[in-house]
Amino acid sequence: MCTLEKRGLVYVLTLTGDDEHRLGPDLITSIRSHLQRLRSEAASGSVLVTAAEGRFYSNGFDLKWAQEAGSGAFAGRLHHMVSSFECQIMAEFLSLPMPTVAAVTGHAAAAGFALALCHDYVYMRKDKGVLYMSELDIGLPYPDSFMAMMRAKIANPAVRRDVVLRSAKVKAAEAVKMGIVDAAYDSAEETLGAAMRLAEELGKKRWDGEIYAGIRKASLLEVSEVLGIADKGEKRVRTPRL
């Protein structure tokens, strides 16, 4: 399902196997357990890189699991996945006391796209894979948290329109030009290698992890508020008025 290994100060979380890495209850729980381990082990200089085996980074929620319950229970199971993903994945990533880098080595669709955007940096492979918000095409609404993340991470309104209102399938080189991802590389190996180099460079800064997480949440304030993890105003350091 997924593994976590430590390479010096860099932790590598890998979604394993040749499947689509659908974000159903089991995978969400597995990812969260590793994130909790990271939180408990985090030290000055820790950095997280995520990657995935096979053709997919993640193809979104496990809609097959939701459909297996029948039409009457589909909405309930979908809501369960959305709320679990928000609380156990999105909120955990934004609160993680270390920099995070996504090595998107395959297709990232819907919740898989949102998972990539939860990271501080996103690298992507050029030869295979697209970013794709499929909700409009399959007739599902956007969770508020996803739309808040899109507004936070995709600054250009025209690009955001094409992603959410045209369900554009965006390849790596185009995603770099659009400002959705930071860099693109020719293969999965090169993408992961570049992500590791960036992580090692960030680790040398040895920033205070809790301060880093607090600044991240403040910089993504709307997302943090939607997820219920925004720091209270009295905890922020404010410049006194003269």
N, C-alpha and C positions, 0 to 999 in steps of 0.2 A: 504493500500500500504506500508507505513512505518511510524513508530512513533519514537519520540525522548523524552526521559524522563531523568530527572536529579536526581541522587542519591548521595547527598553530592557533592563532586567535580567531580564525574564520570557521564558522559553522556552515555546513552544506546540508540543506534539506532537499531531498530528492523524492519526487513522486515516481514510484517504481512500477515497472510492468509495461506491457505493450497496449494497454487499454486507453480509453479516452480520459482517464483521471476525472471522472464525473464526481462532482461535489455532493455526494449523498451523506447520510448520517455517519457512516463508518469512516469515510475519508476525512470529513470535517473533524470528527473526534480524534482521529489519528494525528492530523496536523496540529490540532490544539494541544495535544499531550506533549508534542515536541516543542511547541512554543512555550509551554509552561516549564519544561526542562530548561530551555534557553534562559528564561527569566530567572530561574533559580541559580543557574551557573554563570550568568552574565558577569563579566569583569571589565575593567577599563581596557578598551581596545577591541572588545568583541564585535564581530560583524556577522550578519547572516546573508548567505546567498541561497536562493532557491532555484531549482531546475527540475526537469522532468525527463523521463525516458520515453522513447517512442515518438510517434508523429504528433502527439498532443501535449501541450503544456497543461491545459484543462479545457474540456468542452462544456463547461457550465454545470448546472445542477443535474442531478440524476432524475430526469423526468420519467424514465421508465419505472423507477421505484415508485414515483408518485402515481403513475397511471395504473400500476398493478393493484392499487387499492380500490379501483373503480371510480367512475365519474363523480360519485357523491363525496368521496374522500380525497379526491385529487387536490382540491384547493387547500385542505388542511395539511396534507403532506408537503405541498409546495411552501406554504407559510412556515412550516416547521423548518424546512431547509433554509429559507431566507433568514429567519430569525436566528437560527443556529450559526449561519455563516456570518451574520452581522456581529453577533456577540462573541463568538468563539474564534473567528478568523479576522475580520476587519478590525474590530476593537483591539484584539490582541496585537495585531501588526502595528497599529498606530501607537500603541502603548509600549511596544517592545523597547527596552533600554539599550538600543544599539542601532547603527545604520543597517539598512537592508537593500539588497540588490537582487532583482529578478533577472535570471537568464532564461528568456522565453525561447525555448528551443523547439517549439512546435505550435500548432494552432492554439489560440487563446480566445474562447468565445464566451459571451454572456458573463456568468459569474467567474469564469476563468480569466476573462479580460479584467474584471474588477479585482481579482486576486493579484494580477500583475501590477495594477495601479496602486495597490496598497503599499508597494515598496517605494523606497526613496529614489531608487534609480532603476531603470528598465533597459536592458539590452536584449536584442532580438536577432535571430538568425535570418539571413537573406534568402537562402536556397529553398526553404520550406516554411509554411506557416503563415497565418493571417491573424489579425485582430478583428473581432466581429461581435457586435452587440446584436444578437439575434431576436430579441424580444418582439420587435415590431413584426418581423417575418413570421413568427410562430404564434402571435396573438397573445402575448403576456405583457402585463404592465411592468414598468420599471420600479423596483424598490426605491424609496426616497434616498436611501444611503448610496445606491449606485449613481443616481442622478447628481447627488451632492459631490460625489467623487469625480464624476465627469466634469462638473463645473470647476472643481478645484484643479484638476490635472490637465484639462484641455482648454487652454485659455482662449483660443481663437473661436469665436462664435460660429463661423462658417464650417470649420472642421468639426466642431461639436454637433452641429446640425446634421452633417453628413453621417457621422457615427451613430447618432441616436434616431434621426428621422429619415434616413435612407438605408440604414443597416448596411453601410458600406463595409466591404471586406478589404481591410487595409494591409498591404504587404509591408515588409520591414523598411525598405528604402523610402517608401512614401510616408510611413509612420514617423521616420526621423525628420523629414521635411515638414510634416504637420506639427512637430513638437510633441508627439505622444510618447515616443521613446527616445532615449538618449543617444543610442548608437546601434548600428547593425553590422553583423559579421557574416562571413561566407558560409559557415557551417555551425553545427551544434557545438563541436569541440572548440572552435574559435570563440564562440559566444560565451561559453562557460569559462574559458581561459581568461577572456577579457574581464568578465565579472569577478573572477578570483583576484586578478591584478588590482582592480579598483578596490575590492574589499580589503586587500592587504595594505593598500595605500591609506584607506580610511582608518584602518586599525592602528596605524602608526600615530594617529592623532591622540589616541588614548583619551577621548572625551569622557566626561561624566555621563553615564548612560541615562540616569534619571533626568538630568537637565536636557539631554538630547531629546528624549521622549516628550518632555514637556514643551519644548520648542516646536517639535514636529506637530503635536496636537494643536498648538496655537496657530501654526501656519496653515493648518487644515481645519480652521475653526468650525466652519459650517458642517463638515463631515463629523467632526468630534461631537458637535452638539446633537446631530441626528442620532449618533450612536450612544449618546449619553455619557461620554468620557471626557468632555471638556473640563479643564481645571477651573475651579471656582475663582472668581475675580480676586478674592482676597489673597490667593496664593501666588498671584503674579507680581513680579517686581515692576512697580510703576515709577515713572519719573515724576517727582513732585512738581506741582504747578508753582510758578514764581509769581 
